[in-house]
Amino acid sequence: MSIIKQLHWRYATKKFDVTKKLSVEKLDILKQAFNLTATSFGLQTIKMIVLENKDLRASLVAHSYHQKQVLEASHVLIICIQDNILEHDIIAYYNNIKSLRSTSETILKPYRESLVKTIEKMSVEERLQWSKNQAYIALGNLMTVCAIEGIDACPMEGFVNSKYDEILQLDKIGLKSILLLPVGYRAEDDMFSEFKKVRKSLEDTIIDM
């Protein structure tokens, strides 16, 4: 299956078929794709909530500017960031490297100490922005994987983060919601699926040197 063909096929789905659900296998692909997303230093200060519960989703529609995809999709993927990055996060990361790769402490120590110093120099706001940048990388990766797998999706920034955090009680687990990605399968009568994709020409977006 051509990747370019699938990227032409994908669009921001406006209406999902409420009778169709993603299989466990398809969901597992999305979960693994999220976990394999590249992040700065490999630190993974992002998490993803896979929300299926219809009652919860219904309560979130009003805080999503009444975008019905939140309720009609098979699932809603909520990309979140940690509300802070602390030294123990970095220590845990390097302990994981040591465990998986059997890397010596002599090699790891200077890298670990350097990263601790880098994070310590950041304000909390700078750490949050840094993590948000990683969230957008994950969103792009998920959208591409969805296209390849024939899964419809609709990336969303338009929602009231604080209300999502409150309803889902994200503060209790040290998270903040950043992006939404309702996923599922397009409804046959979603007229947007038939629209031609509007993009600039390659000459206007690519510079060969």
C-alpha positions as CSV (number, residue, x, y, z in Angstrom):
1,M,0.0,0.0,0.0
2,S,1.6,3.3,-1.1
3,I,2.3,5.7,1.7
4,I,1.7,8.7,-0.6
5,K,-1.6,7.2,-1.7
6,Q,-2.7,6.8,1.9
7,L,-1.6,10.4,2.8
8,H,-3.8,11.6,-0.1
9,W,-6.6,9.4,1.3
10,R,-6.5,10.8,4.8
11,Y,-8.3,13.9,5.8
12,A,-9.6,15.5,9.0
13,T,-12.6,13.4,9.4
14,K,-15.7,15.4,10.3
15,K,-18.2,12.6,10.7
16,F,-17.5,9.1,12.0
17,D,-19.5,5.9,11.4
18,V,-20.7,5.2,15.0
19,T,-21.4,1.5,14.2
20,K,-17.7,0.8,13.4
21,K,-15.1,0.2,16.1
22,L,-11.4,-0.2,15.9
23,S,-10.2,-3.7,16.6
24,V,-8.0,-4.5,19.5
25,E,-5.2,-5.2,17.0
26,K,-5.6,-1.7,15.4
27,L,-5.6,0.0,18.8
28,D,-2.5,-1.9,19.8
29,I,-0.7,-0.6,16.6
30,L,-1.6,3.0,17.6
31,K,-0.4,2.4,21.2
32,Q,2.9,1.0,20.0
33,A,3.3,3.7,17.4
34,F,2.8,6.3,20.2
35,N,5.3,4.6,22.4
36,L,7.9,4.4,19.6
37,T,7.6,8.1,18.7
38,A,10.9,9.9,18.7
39,T,11.2,12.3,21.7
40,S,14.0,14.7,22.7
41,F,16.7,12.7,24.6
42,G,14.3,9.8,24.4
43,L,12.9,11.0,27.8
44,Q,9.2,10.4,26.9
45,T,7.6,13.1,29.0
46,I,4.3,12.4,27.2
47,K,1.5,9.9,27.8
48,M,-1.6,8.9,25.8
49,I,-5.1,8.2,27.2
50,V,-7.2,5.9,25.0
51,L,-10.7,7.0,25.8
52,E,-13.6,4.7,24.8
53,N,-16.1,5.4,27.6
54,K,-19.2,7.0,26.0
55,D,-20.5,8.7,29.1
56,L,-17.2,10.4,29.7
57,R,-16.9,11.4,26.0
58,A,-20.4,12.8,26.1
59,S,-19.5,15.0,29.0
60,L,-16.5,16.3,27.0
61,V,-18.3,17.4,23.9
62,A,-19.4,20.7,25.4
63,H,-15.7,21.4,26.3
64,S,-14.7,20.5,22.7
65,Y,-16.6,23.4,21.1
66,H,-19.4,20.9,20.4
67,Q,-17.3,18.9,17.9
68,K,-19.2,15.7,17.6
69,Q,-16.2,13.6,16.6
70,V,-15.3,13.4,20.3
71,L,-18.5,11.3,20.8
72,E,-18.9,9.7,17.4
73,A,-15.4,8.3,16.9
74,S,-14.5,4.8,17.9
75,H,-12.0,6.1,20.5
76,V,-10.4,9.4,21.4
77,L,-6.7,9.5,21.9
78,I,-5.7,12.3,24.3
79,I,-2.0,13.2,24.2
80,C,-0.9,14.5,27.5
81,I,2.3,15.9,29.0
82,Q,3.8,15.6,32.5
83,D,3.0,18.7,34.6
84,N,6.7,18.9,35.4
85,I,10.0,17.1,34.7
86,L,12.0,16.1,37.8
87,E,15.4,14.6,38.4
88,H,13.9,11.2,39.3
89,D,12.4,11.1,35.7
90,I,15.9,11.4,34.3
91,I,17.3,8.8,36.7
92,A,14.5,6.3,35.9
93,Y,15.3,6.9,32.1
94,Y,19.0,6.1,32.5
95,N,18.2,3.1,34.8
96,N,16.1,1.8,31.9
97,I,18.9,2.2,29.5
98,K,21.3,0.4,31.8
99,S,18.8,-2.5,32.2
100,L,17.9,-2.9,28.5
101,R,21.4,-2.3,27.1
102,S,23.7,-3.3,29.9
103,T,25.5,0.0,29.5
104,S,28.1,0.7,32.1
105,E,27.6,3.4,34.7
106,T,30.9,5.0,33.6
107,I,29.4,5.7,30.2
108,L,25.9,6.7,31.4
109,K,26.9,9.0,34.4
110,P,28.1,12.0,32.4
111,Y,25.1,12.0,30.1
112,R,22.7,11.6,33.0
113,E,24.3,14.5,35.0
114,S,24.4,16.7,31.9
115,L,20.6,16.1,31.3
116,V,19.8,16.8,34.9
117,K,21.7,20.1,34.7
118,T,19.9,21.0,31.4
119,I,16.4,20.4,33.0
120,E,17.3,22.2,36.2
121,K,18.1,25.3,34.2
122,M,14.6,25.4,32.7
123,S,11.7,27.0,34.4
124,V,8.5,24.9,34.8
125,E,7.0,26.9,31.9
126,E,10.0,26.0,29.7
127,R,9.7,22.4,30.6
128,L,6.0,22.3,29.8
129,Q,6.7,23.9,26.4
130,W,9.5,21.5,25.7
131,S,7.1,18.6,26.4
132,K,4.4,20.2,24.3
133,N,6.8,20.1,21.3
134,Q,7.1,16.3,21.9
135,A,3.3,16.0,21.9
136,Y,3.1,17.4,18.4
137,I,5.7,15.0,17.2
138,A,3.6,12.2,18.6
139,L,0.5,13.5,16.9
140,G,2.2,13.7,13.5
141,N,3.5,10.2,13.9
142,L,0.0,8.8,14.9
143,M,-1.7,10.6,12.0
144,T,0.7,9.0,9.5
145,V,0.3,5.5,11.1
146,C,-3.5,6.0,11.0
147,A,-3.3,6.8,7.2
148,I,-1.1,3.7,6.5
149,E,-3.5,1.5,8.5
150,G,-6.7,2.9,6.9
151,I,-7.8,4.4,10.2
152,D,-9.7,7.8,10.0
153,A,-8.7,10.5,12.4
154,C,-9.3,14.2,13.2
155,P,-6.5,16.1,14.9
156,M,-7.8,18.7,17.4
157,E,-6.3,21.5,19.4
158,G,-9.8,23.1,19.9
159,F,-10.9,22.0,23.3
160,V,-10.8,23.4,26.8
161,N,-7.8,21.7,28.3
162,S,-8.6,22.7,31.9
163,K,-12.1,21.1,31.7
164,Y,-10.6,17.9,30.2
165,D,-8.0,17.8,33.0
166,E,-10.8,18.3,35.6
167,I,-13.2,15.7,34.3
168,L,-10.6,13.1,33.7
169,Q,-8.9,14.0,37.0
170,L,-5.5,14.3,35.2
171,D,-4.0,16.4,38.0
172,K,-4.1,13.4,40.3
173,I,-1.7,11.6,38.0
174,G,0.5,14.7,37.2
175,L,-0.7,15.2,33.6
176,K,-2.1,17.9,31.4
177,S,-4.1,17.3,28.2
178,I,-2.6,18.9,25.1
179,L,-4.0,17.4,21.9
180,L,-6.9,15.2,20.8
181,L,-7.1,12.6,18.0
182,P,-10.5,11.0,17.6
183,V,-10.0,7.8,15.6
184,G,-12.3,5.4,13.8
185,Y,-13.9,5.0,10.4
186,R,-15.5,7.8,8.3
187,A,-19.2,7.9,7.8
188,E,-20.3,7.2,4.2
189,D,-22.1,10.6,4.1
190,D,-19.2,12.7,5.3
191,M,-19.0,15.0,2.4
192,F,-15.5,16.2,3.4
193,S,-14.1,12.8,2.3
194,E,-14.8,13.6,-1.3
195,F,-13.1,17.0,-1.3
196,K,-9.9,17.4,-3.3
197,K,-6.9,17.9,-1.0
198,V,-5.7,21.5,-1.2
199,R,-1.9,21.9,-0.9
200,K,0.7,24.2,-2.4
201,S,2.8,22.8,-5.3
202,L,6.0,21.1,-4.4
203,E,7.8,24.0,-6.0
204,D,6.3,26.3,-3.4
205,T,7.1,24.1,-0.4
206,I,10.4,22.3,-1.2
207,I,13.8,23.9,-1.7
208,D,16.4,21.6,-3.3
209,M,20.0,22.7,-2.7
